[in-house]
Amino acid sequence: MLTTQPSDLSFSALLNALPDGVSWLKPVYNATNDLIDFQFVYLNEISCAQLATTHKPELGMMFLEDSRVRPAHVEEQFLQLVRVIQTGSSPPYTYFIEELNNWYSSIYRFFDGGVLCVTREIFDQVKVAKAADEAHQASEVVEETAQNLRSVIDQSQTGILVLTPVLDQATSEIIDFRFKTVNRMVADIVGQTPEKLAGALASEWFTSYRETGIFEQYRQTYLTGETLRASINYNVDGFDVWFDVQSRVLENELLVTFTDYTMLYQAHQAAEHQAIQTQSQTELLNSVLDSSESGIMAFEAIRDPDGQQAIVDFRFMIVNRACESILNLPVETMVGKKLHDVFPGNWETGLFDLYVHTTETSQAGSTEVYYNHDGLDFWLTISTQKMGDGFVVTFSDVSALKQATKAIKKASEELITVVDTSQTGIFLFSPVFGGDGTVTDFRFRMANRQLGLYVGQ
């Protein structure tokens, strides 16, 4: 069974469902333009079975050259095919294949430069006429299908055109191409119909197409036989569009398909511009984060998928450089990791509950905590803010401040002890001012125990 057919899947399925063999053959000429053979360019499944006694059915095979044997009906069929090319039609041909023990009737029609052949089994001579009539009807179905295929091609959003080369009579070099077939998308570009463009020179409608590289691609494809594909900005003749153009040789003609991807190109350009802006903003954000002396981290929530979507952990998303010196850990060892895997002490200190509360309620949080876990020993001030399904935490090591405050408190207590044990009255006054700004009295700010004894207080 052939798996690659030059037609839309729905039409191929339709033809394979017919009880008749359907094949399409293109004439083959030699150097002197003599018709010497035919090449199969389409075979449905029934046709493959019918040809199996004389050929190895496959697309591209030759009718005469690739026949393993040549019974009389093969030679006669060749003459029928030639007659169709020469005159446009041929009467039905009936023949018997011994290997299959069956009679067959074939009808031939000229179609798109080649021959469309519809072949049906007939079991006796009485059925020949009926079989020929049914084969004719099948041929009409095929022709209608071809017309439907043409309609599909015309509605395609891909430009499709077949070109023939135009040669310089003196040098035989390709100087232009002529439209043989175009679909409606191609015609719409220049505001014409496919029928109007058929037979016209490409340069008549695309006067500057040689300047864009399209003509050179067509020329190279035709000369080398190599399938070429290129992205071309057609910014002449009043256009500014981007085409993805593919060209390949089809017999002695050039098949070109192209897609207008101007909108996609413009969207890509806009996305690139946005990416540059985003990169710039990211670099600015990183610069701000890394210039902070406070540790800054961003986390996303990890939820229990099997329960009530409760938060069971958090994952490090962003870590600034200050965290390295505060926590004595490289940034790379934290980003992407789970919080519990790196700092499980957050659960014992209650910080995890603070983070969950901020994430679930959007309420900012703050606390001061002594963290003596995970190889760390310091006092931290911590602030949290919700971000997406997670939070941002800012923290500072306030151990030195804590120690200084503790030292000041201890010194103050020692000073009070000294003052209270002194045998001399010691006190400190603050002036009291009147309405005119003059000192009218004094107020005790501090007095030691000895002074209290003096005044009976």
Secondary structure, 3 states (H helix, E strand, C coil): CCCCCCCCHHHHHHHHHCCCEEEEEEEEECCCCCEEEEEEEEECHHHHHHHCCCCCCCCCCECCCCCCCCCHHHHHHHHHHHHHHHHCEEEEEEEEECCCCEEEEEEEEEECCEEEEEEEEECCHHHHHHHHHHHHHHHHHHHHHHHHHHHHHHHCCCEEEEEEEEECCCCCCEEEEEEEEECHHHHHHCCCCHHHHCCCEHHHHCCCHHHCCHHHHHHHHHHHCCCEEEEEEECCCCCCEEEEEEEEEECCEEEEEEEECHHHHHHHHHHHHHHHHHHHHHHHHHHHHHHCCCEEEEEEEEECCCCCCCEEEEEEEEECCHHHHHHCCCHHHCCCCEHHHHCCHHHHCCHHHHHHHHHHHCCCEEEEEEECCCCCCEEEEEEEEECCCEEEEEEEECHHHHHHHHHHHHHHHHHHHHHHCCCCCCEEEEEEECCCCCEEEEEEEEECHHHHHHCCC
